[in-house]
């Protein structure tokens, strides 16, 4: 489970107070990790596909994912 937290650096965020007791790892996401060459090429291919009008509506994607996860 991932929880997005916006922190001011001093006050405990409400998102953390809502988590159950346990051990957690907190990592800053302010700087995005570098993409591998394969990831970069995949994103370029996807963007080109969208520019050419070969995109799939988000609701269709979510429906397909739901169908596969139910199997």
N, CA, C and O of each residue as an XYZ file, in Angstrom:
284
protein
N       0.847     -1.172      0.000
C       0.000      0.000      0.000
C       0.895      1.238      0.000
O       1.815      1.338      0.811
N       0.635      2.157     -0.882
C       1.373      3.414     -0.933
C       0.479      4.538     -0.429
O      -0.715      4.576     -0.724
N       1.064      5.440      0.326
C       0.339      6.602      0.837
C       1.127      7.843      0.443
O       2.309      7.965      0.766
N       0.475      8.756     -0.249
C       1.119     10.005     -0.646
C       0.973     11.000      0.499
O      -0.128     11.220      1.002
N       2.078     11.594      0.904
C       2.088     12.526      2.031
C       2.772     13.818      1.608
O       3.869     13.797      1.051
N       2.124     14.928      1.872
C       2.758     16.236      1.692
C       3.153     16.695      3.093
O       2.290     16.874      3.953
N       4.438     16.884      3.323
C       4.919     17.177      4.673
C       5.576     18.542      4.726
O       6.351     18.900      3.839
N       5.265     19.310      5.771
C       5.858     20.639      5.937
C       7.198     20.591      6.669
O       7.819     21.633      6.883
N       7.646     19.411      7.050
C       8.948     19.252      7.689
C       8.936     19.272      9.197
O       9.975     19.061      9.824
N       7.763     19.525      9.809
C       7.736     19.546     11.271
C       6.501     18.879     11.864
O       6.632     18.129     12.831
N       5.317     19.118     11.330
C       4.094     18.547     11.882
C       3.833     17.154     11.299
O       4.097     16.908     10.123
N       3.311     16.247     12.134
C       3.001     14.901     11.672
C       1.777     14.941     10.767
O       0.706     15.361     11.205
N       1.912     14.512      9.509
C       0.779     14.566      8.578
C      -0.344     13.617      8.983
O      -0.090     12.557      9.556
N      -1.590     13.998      8.683
C      -2.750     13.175      9.028
C      -2.698     11.821      8.337
O      -3.202     10.836      8.876
N      -2.084     11.754      7.128
C      -1.978     10.484      6.417
C      -1.167      9.462      7.213
O      -1.472      8.269      7.188
N      -0.141      9.926      7.916
C       0.660      9.021      8.745
C      -0.085      8.600      9.999
O       0.043      7.458     10.441
N      -0.858      9.502     10.576
C      -1.631      9.161     11.774
C      -2.665      8.085     11.483
O      -3.037      7.323     12.376
N      -3.134      8.015     10.238
C      -4.173      7.054      9.859
C      -3.621      5.654      9.607
O      -4.395      4.701      9.521
N      -2.298      5.507      9.487
C      -1.710      4.195      9.201
C      -1.727      3.311     10.437
O      -1.592      3.810     11.554
N      -1.891      2.004     10.254
C      -1.837      1.091     11.401
C      -0.413      1.009     11.957
O       0.556      1.331     11.269
N      -0.307      0.580     13.196
C       0.990      0.426     13.830
C       1.838     -0.542     13.018
O       1.327     -1.530     12.492
N       3.113     -0.263     12.918
C       4.007     -1.140     12.168
C       5.259     -0.398     11.749
O       5.488      0.743     12.151
N       6.068     -1.061     10.934
C       7.304     -0.476     10.429
C       7.068      0.017      9.016
O       6.412     -0.654      8.219
N       7.601      1.183      8.706
C       7.406      1.798      7.397
C       8.720      2.340      6.864
O       9.621      2.688      7.627
N       8.814      2.405      5.557
C       9.930      3.047      4.882
C       9.373      4.298      4.218
O       8.381      4.236      3.492
N      10.009      5.423      4.469
C       9.567      6.683      3.872
C      10.669      7.154      2.945
O      11.837      7.230      3.327
N      10.275      7.471      1.707
C      11.248      7.883      0.702
C      10.723      9.111     -0.026
O       9.564      9.141     -0.438
N      11.557     10.111     -0.185
C      11.166     11.319     -0.894
C      11.005     11.019     -2.382
O      11.801     10.282     -2.965
N       9.972     11.594     -2.987
C       9.769     11.411     -4.420
C       9.903     12.733     -5.165
O       9.433     12.864     -6.295
N      10.534     13.698     -4.543
C      10.708     14.998     -5.185
C      11.571     14.899     -6.437
O      11.353     15.635     -7.400
N      12.532     14.011     -6.434
C      13.385     13.821     -7.605
C      13.043     12.466     -8.223
O      13.194     11.427     -7.581
N      12.588     12.486     -9.455
C      12.223     11.243    -10.132
C      13.488     10.459    -10.490
O      14.497     11.046    -10.881
N      13.431      9.131    -10.354
C      14.604      8.323    -10.723
C      14.807      8.352    -12.241
O      13.856      8.541    -13.000
N      16.035      8.167    -12.663
C      16.340      8.141    -14.092
C      15.723      6.904    -14.730
O      15.673      5.838    -14.115
N      15.255      7.050    -15.965
C      14.678      5.923    -16.697
C      15.782      5.140    -17.394
O      16.799      5.697    -17.807
N      15.558      3.838    -17.513
C      16.486      3.014    -18.287
C      16.261      3.318    -19.766
O      15.223      3.875    -20.124
N      17.204      2.968    -20.624
C      16.991      3.177    -22.062
C      15.724      2.477    -22.580
O      15.024      3.021    -23.433
N      15.430      1.286    -22.072
C      14.214      0.566    -22.486
C      12.952      1.298    -22.039
O      11.983      1.388    -22.794
N      12.963      1.822    -20.816
C      11.806      2.577    -20.322
C      11.597      3.852    -21.139
O      10.471      4.200    -21.497
N      12.700      4.536    -21.425
C      12.640      5.763    -22.224
C      12.068      5.463    -23.615
O      11.204      6.193    -24.102
N      12.549      4.390    -24.252
C      12.072      4.012    -25.584
C      10.591      3.632    -25.544
O       9.840      3.963    -26.461
N      10.168      2.938    -24.480
C       8.766      2.553    -24.338
C       7.856      3.754    -24.213
O       6.774      3.785    -24.800
N       8.290      4.748    -23.447
C       7.497      5.977    -23.312
C       7.421      6.740    -24.627
O       6.363      7.263    -24.979
N       8.526      6.809    -25.352
C       8.525      7.475    -26.655
C       7.560      6.774    -27.611
O       6.801      7.422    -28.332
N       7.601      5.438    -27.604
C       6.706      4.670    -28.472
C       5.242      4.916    -28.090
O       4.390      5.068    -28.966
N       4.955      4.954    -26.806
C       3.589      5.197    -26.344
C       3.113      6.597    -26.727
O       1.975      6.769    -27.164
N       3.977      7.595    -26.567
C       3.591      8.967    -26.925
C       3.343      9.088    -28.425
O       2.397      9.754    -28.847
N       4.191      8.448    -29.233
C       3.980      8.464    -30.682
C       2.663      7.804    -31.053
O       1.950      8.283    -31.935
N       2.343      6.713    -30.388
C       1.081      6.013    -30.636
C      -0.108      6.921    -30.324
O      -1.079      6.961    -31.080
N      -0.030      7.644    -29.219
C      -1.108      8.570    -28.857
C      -1.229      9.706    -29.872
O      -2.334     10.102    -30.243
N      -0.097     10.220    -30.311
C      -0.117     11.304    -31.311
C      -0.763     10.848    -32.620
O      -1.356     11.650    -33.341
N      -0.642      9.563    -32.917
C      -1.206      9.009    -34.148
C      -2.662      8.582    -33.960
O      -3.259      7.993    -34.861
N      -3.219      8.875    -32.812
C      -4.629      8.567    -32.568
C      -4.907      7.119    -32.218
O      -6.043      6.659    -32.332
N      -3.886      6.403    -31.797
C      -4.080      4.993    -31.460
C      -4.167      4.768    -29.946
O      -3.784      3.709    -29.448
N      -4.665      5.756    -29.231
C      -4.808      5.642    -27.784
C      -6.047      4.848    -27.406
O      -6.938      4.633    -28.227
N      -6.092      4.420    -26.161
C      -7.229      3.687    -25.612
C      -7.782      4.510    -24.449
O      -7.014      4.938    -23.588
N      -9.095      4.741    -24.404
C      -9.672      5.509    -23.300
C      -9.355      4.854    -21.943
O      -9.308      3.629    -21.830
N      -9.145      5.681    -20.937
C      -8.770      5.192    -19.611
C      -9.788      4.206    -19.061
O      -9.397      3.207    -18.458
N     -11.084      4.452    -19.248
C     -12.078      3.524    -18.698
C     -11.959      2.151    -19.340
O     -12.209      1.144    -18.677
N     -11.584      2.084    -20.619
C     -11.391      0.791    -21.278
C     -10.167      0.071    -20.701
O     -10.187     -1.145    -20.514
N      -9.122      0.820    -20.425
C      -7.916      0.233    -19.830
C      -8.242     -0.327    -18.449
O      -7.863     -1.455    -18.135
N      -8.941      0.450    -17.621
C      -9.277     -0.015    -16.278
C     -10.187     -1.238    -16.327
O     -10.046     -2.148    -15.510
N     -11.112     -1.266    -17.272
C     -12.003     -2.409    -17.431
C     -11.193     -3.663    -17.789
O     -11.432     -4.734    -17.231
N     -10.248     -3.533    -18.708
C      -9.387     -4.673    -19.090
C      -8.562     -5.161    -17.903
O      -8.439     -6.364    -17.673
N      -8.001     -4.217    -17.155
C      -7.211     -4.607    -15.975
C      -8.072     -5.331    -14.947
O      -7.650     -6.343    -14.388
N      -9.278     -4.820    -14.695
C     -10.198     -5.477    -13.760
C     -10.515     -6.893    -14.217
O     -10.546     -7.814    -13.401
N     -10.751     -7.077    -15.513
C     -11.058     -8.400    -16.041
C      -9.892     -9.358    -15.836
O     -10.098    -10.511    -15.457
N      -8.684     -8.898    -16.081
C      -7.512     -9.762    -15.913
C      -7.241    -10.077    -14.452
O      -6.829    -11.190    -14.125
N      -7.464     -9.120    -13.577
C      -7.207     -9.353    -12.156
C      -8.230    -10.298    -11.529
O      -7.938    -10.944    -10.522
N      -9.398    -10.383    -12.102
C     -10.444    -11.265    -11.568
C     -10.226    -12.726    -11.951
O     -10.824    -13.613    -11.341
N      -9.388    -12.994    -12.939
C      -9.150    -14.376    -13.397
C      -8.429    -15.186    -12.388
O      -8.155    -16.363    -12.622
